[in-house]
Amino acid sequence: MSLFGDPRWGEALTHLPDYLGNHVRVSLAALALGLAVSLPLAILTRNRPAPRAILLALASIVQTVPGLALLALFYPLLLLVASVTLAWFGVSFSAFGFLPAMLALALYSMLPVLRNGVTGLNGIDPALIEAAKGVGMTARQSLVTVELPLALPVMMAGIRTAAVWVIGTATLSTPIGQTSLGNYIFAGLQTQNWVFVLFGCFASALLALAVDQLLGLIESGLRRRSRLRTGLGAAGIAALVAATLVPTMGRPSQGYVVGAKTFAEQYVLSALLRDRLQAAGLPATTRSGLGSSVIFGALKAGDIDLYIDYSGTLWANQFHRTDIKPRAELLADLKASLAKDNITLLGELGFENAYTLVIPKKRAEALHIRTIADLAAYASSLSIAGDYEFFSRPEWAALQKAYGLSFKAQRQMQPDFMYAAVASGEVDVIAGYTSDGLIAKYDLVALDDPRHAIPPYDAILLLAPKRAGDKRLQAAVEPLLGKIDIATMREANLRASGNDANSSPDAVAKWLWGKIR
């Protein structure tokens, strides 16, 4: 079957109203906020060289910050502000999704608007401004009736640039909880669904191109003083906004929200939870592609209702514990710690997804490597790859301390790509996951951890504080507890790494339910 004959294009289309509508909404709000701040600042500083230079320098610095980092930084910042406003004024707000995305994108939009605003205003022939004064105009009247109309075509060019930047960068807002066209791209990369990746890229590019052309029509109309061109461009923008926003605004409340992190197993399990809630008559949606710290904060704040996490992740990352305890004791202590935040640990699913060092089976046999202790003797001549966060996690520090590991080189890469890289010899060792089906697919072996440097990583189901007493929710998901063993989860993950319609998270979730019920 050809790529463009793949039935997953139809599946991608079903998500388009939701993803596109949310993408347009956050992009439009960010651009409007950016314009509301940037245009007055450009006007105020156009004849003030020192403040103007400082303002442009600050806006330029913002542009040097990677988009994903800027978006991610706003989430903890807003969480802090929300906690302060709650403590001081008794008023709080959601730091999840729309607000941090809008603020970060607004900052991204400012540089071209500021720069073109100042350039357009300062590029006006001084004689025209003197003429305006000569006929008795005040400075304000001159600005409104002479300077702004003349500078508007140049300013519109900056607005066009800002719009394209905002629309493109908005695809990176998925990990902080803002639904966007980036949902296609993040989900597609994690599940190797290249149809979704292409669809997300095409949709984002077409949206940016359409907005740029419509704004270009307005710019051309202003330059030529053509009301028809300006009106057509404005009408086109209004029609585009209406077409993308109206379908999503008329939808009922989303009900329960199931969170998911940024890898295939989480997409499958969140789809499984959603299906169980819907089967019980409870409206439910998924919010996937969330970062580890973001998803826990979102649960604590009540922005999502439930999700599956891993005991070792919470133990080390959220509660900053470095001691390793037996599984039962660790789970008991973890449950008590979560209860202090009114988070319910409902139970374990039955399998563990821990970090593990992985090498090709043939190489392990040739070098007689069965454990991480055996690997340590060869580490100085080998390279290792991990996911984007592994080498900054406590588990990596614990492994180094316990085994004296010192590799020749460290690389970071997309989790699914690591397995192909180690199988092909691009790297010698990877930090994989014990429940990953790709270990078997690529004929790899997970090394034992005899010194127990890595804590237990039981998959556990967490409920938000507001759902602690929700009996209907608990009854809907309790049939999953203790029912998913490691072999079944590995097979599910292997299916999710395929490249056909049966490998979608929804399809694999249905298969998984059929295996465990």
Secondary structure, DSSP 8 states (H G I E B T S, - for coil): --GGG-THHHHHHHHHHHHHHHHHHHHHHHHHHHHHHHHHHHHHHTT-HHHHHHHHHHHHHHHHS-HHHHHHHHHHHHHHHHHHHHHHHS-----STHHHHHHHHHHHHHHHHHHHHHHHHHTS-HHHHHHHHHTT--HHHHIIIIIHHHHHHHHHHHHHHHHHHHHHHGGGGGGGT--STHHHHHHHHHHT-HHHHHHHHHHHHHHHHHHHHHHHHHHHHHHHT-HHHHHHHHHHHHHHHHHHHHHHHTS----EEEE--SSHHHHHHHHHHHHHHHHTT--EEEE-S--HHHHHHHHHHTSS-EEEEEHHHIIIIIS-------HHHHHHHHHHHHHHTT-EEEEEEEEE--EEEEEEHHHHHHHT--BHHHHHTTGGG-EEEE-TTGGGSHHHHHHHHHH----SEEEE--HHHHHHHHHHTSSSEEEEETT-THHHHTTEEE-B-TT--S---EEEEEE-GGGTT-HHHHHHHGGGTT---HHHHHHHHHHHTSSSGGGSHHHHHHHHHHHH-
